[in-house]
Amino acid sequence: MFLVVKKLFPAERKKYYSSNKRLGSEVKSRGKERKAEMVQKARYILQTTVDIPADQEKEFNEWYNQVHVPEIIKCPGFLSARRLRSVQGPGPRYIAIYEIEHEKVLETPEFNKARGWHRFAPLVIDPKPTIYQEIFYAES
């Protein structure tokens, strides 16, 4: 679970405070505004780790970034996607992280049509999809 709180940037703050005449009303109004904007909502992450032979990496990454990810994030319940490459340590070289609305997004007809490794299926090494539910969030 996490809380979303709208941050007022300097220009918004100036506009907001100039519309309130007294300090007391500013604080009271601002408190009500923040409470109204706080939303409690579960977040989920679909993580897929994978390896691919070095001689296929360039073609695989082009397909993954330009074809596969756009198809996946068009599916209902998918909010965002990012891919990372390992720079240190053992384990798969690639990870894809998708922010999803709920754990049932993998059951939609759209996802079932878009999922899979297509022509790269025989080359993909040890793929592991896992869904995680967010239990804590912090920012610096």
MISE-380803 format. One line per 8 residues: number of its first residue (from 1); their letters; for each residue x, y, z of N, C-alpha, C, O. Coordinates in Angstrom, 2 decimals, always signed. Example, Ala and Ser with C-alpha at 12.3 -4.5 7.8 and 13.67 -1.06 7.14 Angstrom:
REM residues 2
1	AS	+13.19/-5.69/+7.80/+12.30/-4.50/+7.80/+13.20/-3.30/+7.80/+14.24/-3.32/+8.46; +12.85/-2.25/+7.08/+13.67/-1.06/+7.14/+12.90/+0.03/+7.87/+13.41/+1.14/+8.04
//
This chain:
REM residues 140
1	MFLVVKKL	+0.84/-1.17/+0.00/+0.00/+0.00/+0.00/+0.89/+1.24/+0.00/+1.99/+1.23/+0.54; +0.39/+2.31/-0.61/+1.15/+3.54/-0.62/+0.20/+4.72/-0.63/-1.00/+4.56/-0.89; +0.72/+5.87/-0.35/-0.07/+7.08/-0.36/+0.44/+7.97/-1.48/+1.65/+8.11/-1.67; -0.47/+8.58/-2.20/-0.11/+9.54/-3.22/-0.48/+10.90/-2.66/-1.63/+11.13/-2.27; +0.48/+11.79/-2.62/+0.23/+13.13/-2.11/+0.67/+14.11/-3.18/+1.81/+14.06/-3.64; -0.23/+14.99/-3.57/+0.12/+15.98/-4.58/+1.11/+16.96/-3.99/+0.88/+17.51/-2.92; +2.21/+17.18/-4.70/+3.20/+18.16/-4.28/+2.91/+19.47/-5.02/+2.71/+19.46/-6.23; +2.90/+20.56/-4.31/+2.70/+21.86/-4.95/+4.06/+22.43/-5.33/+4.93/+22.60/-4.47
9	FPAERKKY	+4.24/+22.73/-6.62/+5.48/+23.34/-7.08/+5.42/+24.83/-6.77/+4.33/+25.35/-6.52; +6.56/+25.54/-6.80/+6.58/+26.95/-6.40/+5.49/+27.80/-7.05/+4.84/+28.59/-6.37; +5.27/+27.67/-8.35/+4.25/+28.48/-9.02/+2.86/+28.14/-8.51/+2.04/+29.03/-8.31; +2.59/+26.85/-8.28/+1.29/+26.44/-7.75/+1.10/+26.96/-6.33/+0.00/+27.38/-5.96; +2.18/+26.91/-5.53/+2.10/+27.39/-4.15/+1.72/+28.86/-4.11/+0.86/+29.28/-3.35; +2.40/+29.64/-4.96/+2.14/+31.08/-4.99/+0.67/+31.33/-5.36/-0.01/+32.13/-4.71; +0.19/+30.65/-6.39/-1.19/+30.80/-6.81/-2.15/+30.35/-5.71/-3.15/+31.00/-5.43; -1.82/+29.23/-5.09/-2.68/+28.67/-4.04/-2.77/+29.61/-2.85/-3.86/+29.93/-2.38
17	YSSNKRLG	-1.62/+30.06/-2.36/-1.62/+30.91/-1.18/-2.17/+32.30/-1.46/-2.77/+32.92/-0.57; -1.99/+32.81/-2.67/-2.51/+34.14/-2.96/-4.03/+34.14/-3.02/-4.66/+35.18/-2.86; -4.63/+32.96/-3.25/-6.09/+32.88/-3.28/-6.70/+32.82/-1.88/-7.91/+32.97/-1.74; -5.89/+32.61/-0.85/-6.36/+32.58/+0.53/-5.83/+33.80/+1.27/-4.64/+34.09/+1.22; -6.72/+34.52/+1.94/-6.33/+35.78/+2.57/-5.65/+35.62/+3.91/-4.71/+36.35/+4.22; -6.11/+34.67/+4.72/-5.55/+34.56/+6.06/-4.74/+33.28/+6.19/-5.07/+32.27/+5.56; -3.70/+33.32/+6.99/-2.83/+32.15/+7.19/-3.62/+30.96/+7.71/-3.40/+29.84/+7.26; -4.54/+31.19/+8.63/-5.33/+30.10/+9.19/-6.14/+29.38/+8.12/-6.22/+28.15/+8.12
25	SEVKSRGK	-6.74/+30.14/+7.22/-7.53/+29.50/+6.17/-6.63/+28.77/+5.19/-7.03/+27.76/+4.61; -5.41/+29.27/+4.99/-4.47/+28.59/+4.09/-4.15/+27.20/+4.62/-4.21/+26.21/+3.88; -3.80/+27.13/+5.89/-3.43/+25.86/+6.49/-4.62/+24.91/+6.50/-4.48/+23.73/+6.15; -5.79/+25.41/+6.89/-6.98/+24.57/+6.97/-7.36/+24.05/+5.57/-7.62/+22.86/+5.41; -7.38/+24.93/+4.57/-7.73/+24.52/+3.21/-6.71/+23.52/+2.66/-7.08/+22.53/+2.04; -5.46/+23.79/+2.89/-4.41/+22.92/+2.38/-4.52/+21.53/+2.99/-4.32/+20.53/+2.30; -4.83/+21.45/+4.28/-4.98/+20.16/+4.94/-6.13/+19.37/+4.34/-5.98/+18.17/+4.11; -7.25/+20.00/+4.08/-8.40/+19.33/+3.48/-8.05/+18.86/+2.07/-8.42/+17.76/+1.66
33	ERKAEMVQ	-7.34/+19.71/+1.33/-6.95/+19.36/-0.04/-6.07/+18.11/-0.04/-6.28/+17.20/-0.85; -5.10/+18.07/+0.84/-4.20/+16.92/+0.89/-4.93/+15.65/+1.29/-4.70/+14.60/+0.70; -5.82/+15.74/+2.29/-6.56/+14.55/+2.70/-7.39/+14.02/+1.55/-7.48/+12.81/+1.36; -7.99/+14.90/+0.79/-8.83/+14.48/-0.33/-8.01/+13.81/-1.42/-8.52/+12.94/-2.13; -6.75/+14.21/-1.57/-5.93/+13.68/-2.64/-5.16/+12.41/-2.26/-4.57/+11.77/-3.12; -5.17/+12.05/-1.00/-4.47/+10.82/-0.59/-5.29/+9.61/-1.01/-6.49/+9.53/-0.73; -4.66/+8.71/-1.67/-5.35/+7.52/-2.16/-4.58/+6.30/-1.68/-3.36/+6.23/-1.83; -5.29/+5.35/-1.10/-4.66/+4.10/-0.72/-5.00/+3.08/-1.79/-6.18/+2.86/-2.08
41	KARYILQT	-3.99/+2.46/-2.37/-4.20/+1.55/-3.46/-3.04/+0.56/-3.50/-1.89/+0.95/-3.35; -3.34/-0.69/-3.70/-2.30/-1.70/-3.82/-1.63/-1.54/-5.18/-2.30/-1.25/-6.17; -0.31/-1.73/-5.23/+0.43/-1.71/-6.48/+1.08/-3.06/-6.67/+1.46/-3.73/-5.70; +1.20/-3.44/-7.90/+1.81/-4.72/-8.24/+2.88/-4.52/-9.30/+2.82/-3.59/-10.11; +3.84/-5.41/-9.27/+4.92/-5.41/-10.25/+5.01/-6.81/-10.84/+5.00/-7.80/-10.12; +5.07/-6.88/-12.16/+5.39/-8.13/-12.85/+6.84/-8.01/-13.26/+7.22/-7.09/-13.97; +7.64/-8.94/-12.81/+9.08/-8.94/-13.11/+9.38/-10.19/-13.93/+8.98/-11.29/-13.56; +10.07/-10.01/-15.03/+10.49/-11.15/-15.85/+11.99/-11.07/-16.07/+12.49/-10.08/-16.60
49	TVDIPADQ	+12.69/-12.10/-15.65/+14.14/-12.17/-15.88/+14.39/-13.14/-17.02/+13.66/-14.12/-17.18; +15.42/-12.87/-17.80/+15.71/-13.71/-18.96/+17.17/-13.52/-19.39/+17.79/-12.49/-19.15; +17.68/-14.55/-20.02/+19.00/-14.48/-20.66/+18.83/-14.87/-22.11/+17.87/-15.54/-22.48; +19.76/-14.44/-22.93/+19.73/-14.71/-24.37/+21.19/-14.87/-24.82/+22.06/-14.17/-24.29; +21.49/-15.74/-25.77/+22.87/-15.86/-26.24/+23.40/-14.51/-26.75/+22.67/-13.74/-27.37; +24.66/-14.25/-26.48/+25.28/-12.97/-26.81/+25.13/-12.60/-28.29/+24.96/-11.43/-28.62; +25.20/-13.59/-29.18/+25.12/-13.29/-30.61/+23.70/-12.91/-31.06/+23.51/-12.49/-32.20; +22.71/-13.06/-30.18/+21.32/-12.71/-30.49/+20.82/-11.48/-29.73/+19.69/-11.04/-29.92
57	EKEFNEWY	+21.68/-10.92/-28.86/+21.25/-9.81/-27.99/+20.73/-8.60/-28.73/+19.66/-8.09/-28.40; +21.45/-8.14/-29.73/+21.05/-6.91/-30.43/+19.66/-7.07/-31.05/+18.79/-6.21/-30.86; +19.45/-8.14/-31.79/+18.17/-8.38/-32.44/+17.05/-8.60/-31.40/+15.94/-8.10/-31.57; +17.36/-9.35/-30.35/+16.38/-9.61/-29.29/+15.96/-8.30/-28.61/+14.77/-8.07/-28.41; +16.93/-7.45/-28.27/+16.62/-6.19/-27.60/+15.82/-5.25/-28.49/+14.91/-4.57/-28.01; +16.14/-5.22/-29.78/+15.35/-4.39/-30.70/+13.90/-4.87/-30.74/+12.98/-4.06/-30.65; +13.69/-6.19/-30.88/+12.34/-6.74/-30.90/+11.63/-6.47/-29.57/+10.48/-6.03/-29.55; +12.32/-6.71/-28.46/+11.70/-6.56/-27.15/+11.26/-5.11/-26.92/+10.14/-4.86/-26.48
65	NQVHVPEI	+12.15/-4.16/-27.22/+11.86/-2.75/-26.97/+10.86/-2.15/-27.95/+10.01/-1.34/-27.57; +10.95/-2.54/-29.22/+10.15/-1.88/-30.25/+8.84/-2.61/-30.58/+7.91/-1.99/-31.10; +8.77/-3.91/-30.27/+7.57/-4.67/-30.60/+6.89/-5.22/-29.35/+5.71/-4.94/-29.09; +7.63/-5.99/-28.58/+7.04/-6.70/-27.45/+6.51/-5.77/-26.35/+5.35/-5.88/-25.96; +7.33/-4.87/-25.86/+6.89/-3.97/-24.78/+5.69/-3.13/-25.21/+4.73/-3.04/-24.45; +5.70/-2.51/-26.39/+4.50/-1.75/-26.79/+3.23/-2.61/-26.84/+2.15/-2.14/-26.49; +3.36/-3.87/-27.28/+2.19/-4.76/-27.30/+1.71/-5.07/-25.89/+0.51/-5.08/-25.62; +2.64/-5.31/-24.99/+2.28/-5.67/-23.61/+1.62/-4.50/-22.89/+0.60/-4.68/-22.24
73	IKCPGFLS	+2.19/-3.30/-22.99/+1.62/-2.18/-22.21/+0.30/-1.67/-22.77/-0.35/-0.85/-22.13; -0.10/-2.15/-23.94/-1.44/-1.84/-24.45/-2.50/-2.73/-23.79/-3.69/-2.44/-23.88; -2.07/-3.80/-23.14/-3.00/-4.73/-22.51/-3.65/-4.09/-21.29/-3.01/-3.31/-20.58; -4.92/-4.40/-21.03/-5.61/-3.84/-19.86/-4.87/-4.17/-18.56/-4.45/-5.31/-18.35; -4.72/-3.16/-17.72/-4.09/-3.36/-16.42/-2.60/-3.11/-16.39/-2.01/-3.10/-15.31; -1.96/-2.91/-17.54/-0.52/-2.61/-17.57/-0.35/-1.11/-17.57/-0.93/-0.41/-18.40; +0.46/-0.59/-16.64/+0.62/+0.84/-16.46/+1.93/+1.38/-17.01/+1.96/+2.48/-17.57; +3.01/+0.62/-16.87/+4.31/+1.08/-17.36/+5.24/-0.12/-17.51/+4.96/-1.22/-17.03
81	ARRLRSVQ	+6.35/+0.13/-18.19/+7.33/-0.93/-18.38/+8.72/-0.32/-18.40/+8.92/+0.82/-18.83; +9.68/-1.10/-17.93/+11.08/-0.71/-18.04/+11.91/-1.98/-18.12/+11.51/-3.03/-17.63; +13.07/-1.87/-18.75/+13.98/-3.01/-18.87/+15.34/-2.58/-18.36/+15.75/-1.42/-18.49; +16.03/-3.54/-17.76/+17.37/-3.27/-17.24/+18.30/-4.40/-17.64/+17.88/-5.54/-17.84; +19.58/-4.06/-17.75/+20.61/-5.06/-18.03/+21.53/-5.13/-16.83/+21.94/-4.10/-16.28; +21.87/-6.33/-16.43/+22.76/-6.54/-15.29/+24.15/-6.02/-15.63/+24.67/-6.23/-16.72; +24.74/-5.34/-14.67/+26.11/-4.85/-14.85/+27.07/-5.52/-13.87/+28.29/-5.34/-13.97; +26.53/-6.29/-12.94/+27.37/-6.92/-11.93/+26.62/-8.09/-11.29/+25.41/-8.03/-11.12
89	GPGPRYIA	+27.35/-9.12/-10.96/+26.77/-10.23/-10.21/+26.26/-11.35/-11.10/+26.12/-11.20/-12.31; +25.98/-12.49/-10.45/+25.46/-13.63/-11.20/+23.98/-13.45/-11.52/+23.33/-12.54/-11.00; +23.46/-14.30/-12.35/+22.03/-14.25/-12.64/+21.76/-13.83/-14.06/+22.69/-13.55/-14.83; +20.49/-13.78/-14.40/+20.10/-13.41/-15.76/+20.59/-12.00/-16.11/+20.69/-11.13/-15.25; +20.88/-11.80/-17.37/+21.40/-10.51/-17.84/+20.31/-9.46/-17.93/+20.59/-8.27/-17.76; +19.06/-9.86/-18.21/+17.99/-8.88/-18.43/+16.83/-9.08/-17.46/+16.51/-10.18/-17.02; +16.20/-7.95/-17.16/+14.98/-7.96/-16.35/+14.03/-6.93/-16.96/+14.43/-5.82/-17.32; +12.78/-7.32/-17.08/+11.71/-6.40/-17.48/+10.81/-6.22/-16.26/+10.44/-7.19/-15.61
97	IYEIEHEK	+10.47/-4.98/-15.97/+9.63/-4.68/-14.82/+8.41/-3.92/-15.33/+8.53/-2.84/-15.91; +7.25/-4.50/-15.10/+5.99/-3.89/-15.51/+5.20/-3.52/-14.27/+5.02/-4.34/-13.37; +4.74/-2.29/-14.21/+3.82/-1.90/-13.14/+2.42/-2.27/-13.62/+2.01/-1.88/-14.71; +1.71/-3.03/-12.81/+0.38/-3.52/-13.19/-0.64/-3.17/-12.12/-0.28/-2.95/-10.96; -1.91/-3.13/-12.51/-2.98/-2.75/-11.57/-3.32/-3.85/-10.58/-3.64/-3.56/-9.42; -3.24/-5.10/-11.01/-3.60/-6.22/-10.15/-3.01/-7.49/-10.72/-2.54/-7.52/-11.86; -3.05/-8.55/-9.93/-2.41/-9.80/-10.35/-3.18/-10.55/-11.42/-2.65/-11.50/-11.99; -4.39/-10.16/-11.73/-5.22/-10.85/-12.73/-4.95/-10.37/-14.16/-5.56/-10.91/-15.09
105	VLETPEFN	-4.08/-9.39/-14.36/-3.83/-8.88/-15.71/-3.26/-9.96/-16.64/-3.38/-9.86/-17.86; -2.65/-10.99/-16.07/-2.08/-12.05/-16.89/-3.16/-12.98/-17.45/-2.85/-13.87/-18.25; -4.39/-12.78/-17.04/-5.48/-13.65/-17.47/-6.33/-13.05/-18.58/-7.32/-13.66/-19.00; -5.98/-11.86/-19.07/-6.80/-11.22/-20.10/-6.49/-11.82/-21.47/-5.38/-12.28/-21.71; -7.47/-11.81/-22.37/-7.23/-12.30/-23.73/-6.15/-11.49/-24.45/-5.36/-12.03/-25.22; -6.12/-10.18/-24.19/-5.11/-9.32/-24.83/-3.70/-9.71/-24.41/-2.80/-9.79/-25.24; -3.53/-9.98/-23.11/-2.20/-10.38/-22.65/-1.83/-11.75/-23.21/-0.69/-11.96/-23.64; -2.77/-12.68/-23.21/-2.47/-14.01/-23.73/-2.09/-13.98/-25.20/-1.33/-14.84/-25.65
113	KARGWHRF	-2.61/-13.01/-25.96/-2.23/-12.86/-27.36/-0.82/-12.26/-27.50/-0.06/-12.66/-28.38; -0.47/-11.32/-26.62/+0.82/-10.62/-26.73/+1.98/-11.35/-26.05/+3.14/-11.12/-26.40; +1.69/-12.21/-25.09/+2.75/-12.86/-24.31/+3.57/-13.82/-25.16/+3.16/-14.22/-26.25; +4.72/-14.16/-24.64/+5.56/-15.15/-25.31/+6.80/-14.54/-25.93/+6.93/-13.32/-26.03; +7.68/-15.40/-26.35/+8.98/-14.96/-26.89/+9.01/-15.02/-28.41/+10.01/-14.65/-29.02; +7.94/-15.49/-29.01/+7.77/-15.56/-30.45/+8.98/-16.22/-31.11/+9.35/-17.33/-30.72; +9.61/-15.60/-32.09/+10.72/-16.26/-32.81/+11.94/-16.49/-31.94/+12.82/-17.26/-32.31; +12.01/-15.83/-30.79/+13.16/-15.99/-29.89/+12.96/-17.12/-28.88/+13.86/-17.43/-28.10
121	APLVIDPK	+11.78/-17.74/-28.87/+11.47/-18.79/-27.89/+12.55/-19.86/-27.76/+12.89/-20.23/-26.64; +13.09/-20.38/-28.87/+14.12/-21.42/-28.71/+15.45/-20.90/-28.14/+16.29/-21.68/-27.70; +15.63/-19.58/-28.15/+16.90/-18.98/-27.72/+16.88/-18.47/-26.29/+17.93/-18.31/-25.66; +15.69/-18.20/-25.77/+15.55/-17.62/-24.43/+16.00/-18.63/-23.37/+15.60/-19.79/-23.39; +16.84/-18.15/-22.46/+17.40/-19.01/-21.41/+16.77/-18.67/-20.07/+16.85/-17.53/-19.61; +16.15/-19.65/-19.45/+15.65/-19.57/-18.08/+14.78/-18.35/-17.77/+15.09/-17.59/-16.86; +13.68/-18.15/-18.52/+12.80/-17.02/-18.20/+12.03/-17.28/-16.91/+11.59/-18.40/-16.66; +11.89/-16.25/-16.09/+11.18/-16.38/-14.81/+10.27/-15.17/-14.60/+10.75/-14.11/-14.20
129	PTIYQEIF	+8.96/-15.32/-14.86/+8.04/-14.23/-14.52/+7.56/-14.38/-13.08/+7.24/-15.48/-12.63; +7.50/-13.26/-12.37/+7.04/-13.26/-10.98/+6.23/-11.99/-10.74/+6.61/-10.91/-11.21; +5.12/-12.11/-10.02/+4.32/-10.94/-9.65/+4.56/-10.64/-8.17/+4.53/-11.54/-7.33; +4.80/-9.38/-7.88/+5.01/-8.91/-6.51/+3.95/-7.87/-6.17/+3.56/-7.07/-7.02; +3.49/-7.88/-4.92/+2.62/-6.83/-4.42/+3.46/-5.91/-3.55/+4.21/-6.36/-2.68; +3.35/-4.62/-3.81/+4.11/-3.64/-3.04/+3.63/-3.63/-1.59/+2.43/-3.56/-1.33; +4.56/-3.70/-0.65/+4.20/-3.66/+0.76/+4.79/-2.44/+1.47/+4.42/-2.13/+2.60; +5.70/-1.73/+0.78/+6.30/-0.53/+1.38/+6.86/+0.33/+0.27/+7.35/-0.19/-0.74
137	YAES	+6.80/+1.64/+0.45/+7.32/+2.59/-0.55/+7.91/+3.78/+0.19/+7.33/+4.25/+1.16; +9.06/+4.27/-0.27/+9.67/+5.46/+0.30/+10.41/+6.22/-0.79/+10.86/+5.62/-1.77; +10.52/+7.51/-0.62/+11.29/+8.35/-1.54/+12.28/+9.17/-0.74/+12.08/+9.42/+0.45; +13.35/+9.58/-1.41/+14.32/+10.45/-0.71/+14.05/+11.89/-1.05/+14.74/+12.78/-0.57
//
